[in-house]
Amino acid sequence: MLRLVSKTGSAAHVTEVLGIEPTSASEVGDPIRRTGRTFDSSRWILHGASDIEEGVELADSLSRLLDRVEVAGVGLWQLEGEGYWVNWLCLVGSHALEHSVELDRDSLRRLLVLPGDLWLDIYEAVPDDVTAARDRWNRRRSAGS
């Protein structure tokens, strides 16, 4: 997922600059669900998929997200220059019997020309049971909206 966060800018501004509708967004002062608190920063989040996908390699998933965002690269740099924090977060489920996580050179090259650091959140997944991974994914999505 691609995340842009700002204490002073708005999520609506990100949508305007990038010309891309986010998966979720919140503005400073919006209520945080079921907490009684409010957001202290705006958040603009774009997911690469609508749900966790079994058997999809990280490079393939990241490539699909980059396909959507690369056209707005100049806008991403503009937003970072305006003080937005830009971050690429990838959730990776793994277990003892799986192979390594791979990022091919093409994906890395494409990512390197855009702002933001890449974070890999690698968690233990139970083979043939993605329920826990889906719950985690949905909690993260809910927290961002």
C-alpha positions as CSV (number, residue, x, y, z in Angstrom):
1,M,0.0,0.0,0.0
2,L,1.0,3.6,-0.5
3,R,0.6,6.0,2.4
4,L,0.8,9.8,2.5
5,V,0.5,11.4,5.9
6,S,0.7,15.1,6.9
7,K,0.0,17.2,10.0
8,T,-0.7,20.3,7.9
9,G,-1.9,19.1,4.5
10,S,-5.1,17.4,3.6
11,A,-6.0,14.0,2.1
12,A,-8.2,15.9,-0.4
13,H,-5.2,17.8,-1.6
14,V,-3.3,14.5,-2.2
15,T,-6.3,13.2,-4.3
16,E,-6.3,16.5,-6.3
17,V,-2.6,16.5,-7.0
18,L,-2.3,12.8,-7.8
19,G,-5.6,12.5,-9.7
20,I,-6.1,9.1,-8.0
21,E,-8.9,8.2,-5.6
22,P,-7.6,6.6,-2.4
23,T,-8.7,3.3,-0.9
24,S,-9.2,5.2,2.3
25,A,-8.5,8.7,3.6
26,S,-9.0,10.8,6.8
27,E,-8.5,14.4,7.6
28,V,-7.1,16.1,10.7
29,G,-9.8,16.1,13.3
30,D,-11.8,13.2,11.8
31,P,-12.9,10.7,14.5
32,I,-11.0,7.5,14.9
33,R,-13.5,4.7,15.0
34,R,-14.6,3.4,18.4
35,T,-11.9,5.3,20.3
36,G,-13.4,8.7,21.1
37,R,-10.2,10.3,19.7
38,T,-9.5,12.2,16.5
39,F,-6.8,12.0,13.9
40,D,-3.9,14.4,14.5
41,S,-2.8,14.1,10.8
42,S,-4.3,13.5,7.5
43,R,-3.9,10.1,5.9
44,W,-4.2,9.1,2.3
45,I,-3.9,5.3,1.6
46,L,-4.0,3.4,-1.6
47,H,-4.0,-0.4,-1.5
48,G,-2.8,-2.5,-4.4
49,A,-5.5,-5.1,-4.0
50,S,-9.0,-5.2,-2.5
51,D,-8.2,-8.2,-0.3
52,I,-5.2,-10.4,0.7
53,E,-4.2,-12.5,-2.3
54,E,-2.9,-16.0,-1.7
55,G,0.0,-17.1,-3.9
56,V,0.8,-13.7,-5.2
57,E,4.5,-12.7,-5.1
58,L,5.5,-9.4,-3.5
59,A,7.0,-8.1,-6.7
60,D,3.8,-8.8,-8.7
61,S,1.6,-7.0,-6.1
62,L,4.0,-4.1,-5.8
63,S,4.2,-3.9,-9.6
64,R,0.4,-3.5,-9.9
65,L,0.4,-0.7,-7.3
66,L,3.3,1.0,-9.2
67,D,1.3,0.7,-12.4
68,R,-1.4,2.9,-10.9
69,V,0.9,5.4,-9.2
70,E,3.9,5.9,-11.5
71,V,1.9,8.3,-13.8
72,A,1.6,10.6,-10.8
73,G,5.3,10.5,-9.9
74,V,5.8,14.3,-10.3
75,G,2.8,14.8,-7.9
76,L,4.3,12.4,-5.3
77,W,7.5,14.4,-5.3
78,Q,5.5,17.7,-5.1
79,L,3.6,16.3,-2.1
80,E,6.8,15.2,-0.4
81,G,8.2,18.7,-0.9
82,E,5.1,20.1,0.7
83,G,5.9,18.0,3.8
84,Y,3.9,14.9,3.3
85,W,5.4,11.7,4.6
86,V,5.4,9.1,1.8
87,N,5.7,5.4,2.6
88,W,5.3,2.1,0.8
89,L,4.1,-0.7,3.1
90,C,3.9,-4.3,2.0
91,L,2.4,-7.0,4.2
92,V,4.0,-10.4,3.6
93,G,2.7,-13.6,5.1
94,S,5.3,-16.4,5.4
95,H,5.7,-19.7,7.2
96,A,8.6,-22.1,7.7
97,L,7.9,-24.1,4.5
98,E,7.8,-21.1,2.1
99,H,10.5,-19.7,-0.1
100,S,12.2,-16.3,0.3
101,V,10.5,-13.0,-0.5
102,E,11.8,-11.7,-3.7
103,L,11.9,-8.2,-5.2
104,D,13.2,-8.1,-8.8
105,R,15.5,-5.4,-10.1
106,D,12.7,-3.9,-12.3
107,S,10.4,-3.4,-9.3
108,L,13.2,-1.9,-7.3
109,R,14.2,0.4,-10.2
110,R,10.6,1.6,-10.5
111,L,10.3,2.2,-6.8
112,L,13.6,4.1,-6.5
113,V,12.5,6.9,-8.8
114,L,9.6,7.7,-6.5
115,P,9.7,9.2,-3.0
116,G,9.2,7.2,0.2
117,D,10.8,4.3,1.9
118,L,9.7,0.7,1.5
119,W,8.6,-1.1,4.6
120,L,8.1,-4.9,4.6
121,D,5.8,-6.1,7.4
122,I,6.5,-9.9,7.5
123,Y,4.2,-11.9,9.7
124,E,3.8,-15.6,10.3
125,A,1.0,-17.1,8.2
126,V,-0.5,-20.5,8.8
127,P,-0.5,-22.6,5.6
128,D,-3.9,-23.1,4.1
129,D,-5.5,-20.6,6.6
130,V,-5.4,-17.0,5.6
131,T,-8.1,-15.9,8.1
132,A,-5.6,-14.3,10.5
133,A,-3.9,-12.5,7.7
134,R,-7.2,-11.2,6.4
135,D,-8.2,-10.0,9.9
136,R,-4.9,-8.2,10.2
137,W,-5.3,-6.6,6.7
138,N,-8.9,-5.4,7.5
139,R,-7.8,-4.0,10.9
140,R,-5.1,-2.0,9.1
141,R,-7.5,-0.7,6.5
142,S,-10.0,0.2,9.2
143,A,-7.4,2.1,11.2
144,G,-6.6,4.2,8.1
145,S,-10.1,5.3,7.4
